[in-house]
Amino acid sequence: MESAHRSRIGEWGMALAFGLLVAVQGSAQAEPAVDPALQAAQANVARTNAVLLDMVQQQRQLEQRSEMLLVVALAALALAGFALYGRWRPGTVKASSFVLQGRKGKTRAALRVAGIREEALLEFMDEHGRPVVTVGLAEAAPLLELRDQHDRPRARLSLGPDGSPTMELYDAEGRNRAGLGLTEDGGVGLGLYDAHKQVRAGLGLGEGGAPTLNFLDAAGQCRLRVGMTAQDLPELRLSDNQGHVRGLLRMRPDGMVLIELGDGEGAVRTMFGVMEEGTSIVGLMDTDQCFRVTLAVGADGRPRLDLFDSKAEPHASLYLEADGAAGLKLLSAKGEVLFKIP
């Protein structure tokens, strides 16, 4: 501001000097005779004008030097800032732990390296200094853990070695009671655990998106399964403690609903069903899964009982005719009719 003010004064002085010079010159041109006093005045004005021009020039040079000094100072500050940033850039501060304390000196948060693998952990403490939230790495996988006032885990979110996420919930004793996660093959599952950390129920989606609900016994064997097949067909399955299916309720692609009962080896021995055209049937099978006896009621309401050999060939049939008359047919091993009524 001061330099600008001085510059304006110099300019005004120059303007005033030029005005006086023009006025004196005009007066000299108006009078034909040359006055010595006038010549002396003109000489003084010229000298004053020269002095003022020199002052203005010096002022301009001083302003240019000041601007250059300012630029140099700013450049020096910028270089110093870059040097300071380069010296304190992230990664150069080394420490094994950082602790945040409240006004009363209580630790409220800590960043530290712990464990054999020297994994980084960030912990947040309650007012008593107990860690209640932990964020960091566990077995080289990221995790988020919530703990109660007794330092027991109650919730945990982590990633497995294959990158699959898992969320676990714990009871007041620190035992895992529920888990939700994704499998490596793209499935998703929810597991419920008993007090002995044994999974007892599970809800999941397979790779193809088929949902299943499983109930397990104390030994971890699935005993009841409700779900959909890969063909999007519903089924209910009952299993024994050896894993053999003893009862199965399912629907076939043709719409037939079946109830299958199996033996201790898992072989189907009895079947109940309603066929697509409306025939209801009960079939008894041998250990080779071959029908030996069938009892059916057709869509027209007529009953029929058939007996088969080990090759599923019929040998005897008892039935009702359309008019209500009873019929009986006996066949030989070659399929020849041995006896028939009517």
C-alpha positions in Angstrom: 0.0 0.0 0.0 2.8 2.4 0.9 4.7 1.7 -2.3 1.6 2.2 -4.4 1.0 5.5 -2.6 4.5 6.8 -3.3 4.1 5.7 -6.9 1.0 7.8 -7.2 2.7 10.9 -5.6 5.5 10.6 -8.2 3.1 10.4 -11.0 1.2 13.5 -9.7 4.5 15.4 -9.4 5.4 14.6 -13.0 2.0 15.7 -14.2 2.3 19.0 -12.3 5.8 19.6 -13.7 4.7 18.9 -17.2 1.7 21.3 -16.7 4.0 24.1 -15.5 6.4 23.5 -18.4 3.6 23.7 -21.0 2.3 26.8 -19.3 5.7 28.5 -19.3 6.3 27.5 -22.9 2.9 28.8 -23.9 3.7 32.1 -22.2 7.1 32.3 -24.0 5.5 31.7 -27.4 3.0 34.5 -26.7 5.7 37.0 -26.1 8.2 37.7 -28.8 10.9 39.0 -26.5 12.9 36.5 -24.4 12.9 37.3 -20.7 16.0 36.0 -18.8 13.9 35.4 -15.8 11.6 33.2 -17.9 14.5 31.2 -19.3 15.7 30.6 -15.7 12.3 29.4 -14.7 12.1 27.0 -17.7 15.5 25.6 -16.8 14.4 25.0 -13.2 11.2 23.3 -14.4 13.3 21.0 -16.7 15.6 20.1 -13.8 12.7 19.4 -11.5 11.1 17.2 -14.2 14.3 15.2 -14.6 14.5 14.7 -10.8 10.9 13.5 -10.7 11.4 11.1 -13.6 14.5 9.7 -11.9 12.5 9.2 -8.6 9.7 7.4 -10.4 12.2 5.1 -12.2 13.9 4.3 -8.9 10.5 3.6 -7.3 9.6 1.2 -10.0 12.9 -0.7 -9.7 12.4 -1.0 -5.9 8.9 -2.4 -6.5 10.3 -5.0 -9.0 13.0 -6.0 -6.5 10.4 -6.4 -3.7 8.2 -8.6 -5.9 11.2 -10.8 -6.8 12.2 -11.2 -3.2 8.6 -12.2 -2.4 8.6 -14.9 -5.1 12.0 -16.2 -3.9 10.7 -16.3 -0.3 7.5 -18.3 -1.4 9.6 -20.6 -3.5 11.9 -21.3 -0.5 8.9 -22.0 1.7 7.5 -24.4 -0.9 10.8 -26.2 -1.1 11.0 -26.4 2.7 7.4 -27.8 2.8 8.2 -30.5 0.2 11.4 -31.4 2.1 9.4 -31.7 5.4 6.7 -33.8 3.7 9.3 -36.1 2.2 10.9 -36.6 5.6 7.6 -37.3 7.4 5.7 -39.1 4.7 3.5 -42.1 5.8 5.6 -45.2 6.6 8.6 -43.5 8.1 7.1 -43.4 11.6 7.9 -46.7 13.3 6.4 -48.0 16.5 5.0 -51.3 17.9 1.9 -49.6 19.5 0.0 -46.4 19.7 -2.3 -45.6 22.7 -5.0 -43.1 23.0 -5.9 -41.9 26.5 -8.7 -39.8 27.9 -8.4 -36.8 30.2 -8.1 -39.0 33.3 -5.3 -41.1 31.8 -7.5 -44.1 31.0 -6.7 -46.0 27.8 -9.6 -45.8 25.3 -8.0 -47.1 22.1 -4.8 -48.9 21.1 -3.2 -49.8 17.9 -0.6 -52.6 18.4 1.1 -55.6 16.9 0.3 -58.9 18.7 0.6 -62.7 18.4 3.2 -65.0 16.9 2.3 -63.7 13.4 2.7 -60.1 14.5 -0.7 -59.2 13.3 -2.0 -55.6 13.6 -5.0 -55.0 15.9 -7.0 -51.8 16.6 -8.8 -52.1 20.0 -11.4 -49.7 21.5 -11.8 -49.9 25.3 -14.7 -49.1 27.6 -14.4 -46.8 30.6 -12.8 -49.6 32.6 -10.1 -50.2 30.1 -11.6 -53.5 28.8 -11.4 -54.1 25.0 -14.9 -54.2 23.5 -14.3 -53.7 19.8 -11.4 -55.2 17.9 -10.5 -54.6 14.3 -7.5 -56.2 12.7 -6.1 -59.5 11.4 -6.5 -63.0 12.7 -4.6 -65.8 11.0 -3.8 -63.4 8.1 -7.5 -62.7 7.6 -9.4 -59.4 8.4 -11.9 -59.5 11.3 -14.2 -57.3 13.4 -15.0 -58.6 16.9 -17.3 -57.3 19.6 -16.8 -58.3 23.3 -18.9 -57.9 26.4 -17.9 -56.5 29.8 -16.5 -59.9 30.8 -14.0 -59.9 27.9 -16.0 -62.7 26.1 -16.6 -62.5 22.3 -20.3 -62.0 21.4 -20.1 -61.2 17.7 -17.4 -61.7 15.1 -17.2 -60.9 11.4 -14.2 -62.3 9.5 -12.9 -63.6 6.2 -11.6 -67.2 5.7 -8.4 -68.1 4.0 -10.3 -68.6 0.7 -11.9 -65.1 1.1 -15.3 -66.4 2.2 -17.0 -64.1 4.7 -18.4 -65.4 8.0 -20.4 -63.9 10.9 -20.6 -65.7 14.2 -22.7 -65.0 17.3 -21.8 -66.2 20.8 -23.7 -66.6 24.1 -22.9 -65.2 27.5 -20.4 -68.1 28.1 -18.5 -67.3 24.9 -19.8 -70.3 23.0 -20.6 -70.1 19.3 -24.4 -70.4 18.9 -25.0 -69.1 15.3 -23.0 -68.7 12.2 -23.7 -67.1 8.8 -21.4 -67.4 5.9 -20.6 -68.1 2.2 -18.8 -71.2 1.0 -16.0 -71.4 -1.5 -18.3 -72.9 -4.1 -20.8 -70.0 -4.0 -23.3 -71.4 -1.5 -24.6 -69.6 1.6 -25.5 -71.1 4.9 -26.9 -70.3 8.4 -26.0 -72.6 11.2 -27.4 -72.8 14.7 -25.4 -74.5 17.5 -26.2 -76.0 20.8 -24.5 -75.4 24.1 -21.9 -78.0 23.2 -20.9 -76.1 20.0 -22.6 -78.8 17.8 -24.5 -77.5 14.9 -28.2 -78.6 15.2 -29.9 -76.7 12.4 -28.8 -75.3 9.1 -30.4 -73.2 6.4 -28.5 -73.0 3.2 -28.5 -72.4 -0.6 -26.5 -74.7 -2.8 -24.4 -73.7 -5.7 -27.4 -74.0 -8.0 -29.6 -71.9 -5.7 -31.6 -74.8 -4.3 -32.6 -74.1 -0.6 -32.4 -76.7 2.1 -33.3 -76.7 5.8 -31.5 -79.4 7.8 -32.0 -80.6 11.4 -29.2 -82.6 13.0 -28.9 -84.8 16.2 -26.4 -84.4 19.0 -23.9 -86.5 17.0 -24.0 -84.1 14.1 -26.0 -86.5 11.8 -28.7 -84.9 9.6 -32.0 -86.5 10.6 -34.5 -84.3 8.8 -34.1 -82.4 5.6 -36.6 -80.1 3.9 -35.8 -78.4 0.7 -35.7 -78.3 -3.1 -33.8 -80.5 -5.5 -31.6 -79.2 -8.3 -34.6 -79.5 -10.6 -36.6 -77.2 -8.3 -38.8 -80.0 -7.0 -39.8 -80.1 -3.3 -38.8 -83.0 -1.0 -38.8 -84.0 2.6 -36.2 -86.6 3.8 -36.0 -88.6 7.1 -32.8 -90.3 8.0 -31.6 -92.6 10.8 -28.5 -92.2 13.0 -26.4 -93.9 10.3 -27.4 -91.5 7.6 -29.7 -93.9 5.7 -32.9 -92.4 4.3 -35.8 -94.1 6.0 -38.6 -91.9 4.7 -38.8 -89.6 1.7 -41.7 -87.4 0.4 -41.0 -86.0 -3.0 -42.4 -84.9 -6.3 -41.3 -86.2 -9.7 -40.9 -84.0 -12.8 -44.1 -85.5 -14.2 -46.0 -84.3 -11.2 -46.3 -87.6 -9.4 -46.1 -87.3 -5.6 -44.3 -90.2 -3.9 -43.8 -91.4 -0.3 -40.9 -93.8 -0.1 -40.0 -95.9 3.0 -36.5 -97.5 3.3 -34.9 -100.2 5.4 -31.8 -100.0 7.6 -29.6 -100.2 4.5 -31.2 -97.3 2.8 -33.0 -99.4 0.2 -36.6 -98.3 -0.7 -39.0 -101.1 0.3 -42.4 -99.4 0.2 -43.8 -96.7 -2.0 -47.0 -94.7 -2.0 -48.0 -92.4 -4.8 -50.5 -90.8 -7.0 -49.7 -90.9 -10.7 -50.3 -88.0 -13.1 -53.4 -89.6 -14.6 -55.0 -90.0 -11.2 -54.1 -93.6 -10.3 -53.1 -94.1 -6.7 -50.7 -97.0 -6.0 -48.9 -98.8 -3.2 -45.8 -100.8 -4.1 -43.9 -103.3 -2.0 -40.3 -104.0 -3.1 -37.6 -106.4 -2.3 -34.0 -105.6 -1.3 -33.1 -105.3 -5.0 -35.5 -102.5 -5.4 -37.8 -104.6 -7.5 -41.6 -104.4 -7.2 -43.1 -107.7 -5.9 -46.6 -106.5 -4.9 -48.7 -103.5 -6.1 -52.1 -102.3 -5.0 -53.7 -99.7 -7.2 -56.9 -97.8 -7.7 -57.3 -96.4 -11.2 -58.7 -93.1 -12.2 -62.0 -94.9 -12.9 -62.2 -96.2 -9.3 -61.5 -99.9 -10.1 -59.0 -101.6 -7.7 -56.2 -104.0 -8.7 -53.7 -106.2 -6.9 -50.7 -107.6 -8.8 -48.0 -110.0 -7.8 -44.5 -110.1 -9.5 -41.5 -112.4 -9.6 -37.9 -111.3 -9.0 -37.7 -110.0 -12.5 -40.7 -107.8 -12.1 -42.8 -110.0 -14.3 -46.6 -110.3 -13.2 -47.9 -113.8 -12.3 -51.1 -113.1 -10.5 -53.7 -110.3 -10.7 -56.9 -109.7 -8.8 -59.2 -106.9 -10.0 -62.7 -105.7 -10.7 -64.2 -105.4 -14.2 -66.0 -102.3 -15.4 -69.3 -103.9 -14.6 -68.2 -104.7 -11.0 -67.5 -108.4 -11.6 -64.4 -109.8 -9.9 -61.5 -111.0 -12.1 -58.5 -113.3 -11.4 -55.7 -114.1 -13.7 -52.8 -116.5 -13.1 -49.7 -116.5 -15.5 -46.8 -118.9 -15.9 -43.2 -118.0 -15.8 -43.4 -117.7 -19.6 -46.4 -115.4 -19.4 -48.9 -118.0 -20.4 -52.4 -117.7 -18.9 -52.9 -120.6 -16.5 -56.2 -119.5 -15.0 -58.6 -116.7 -15.6 -61.9 -115.6 -14.1 -64.2 -114.6 -15.8 
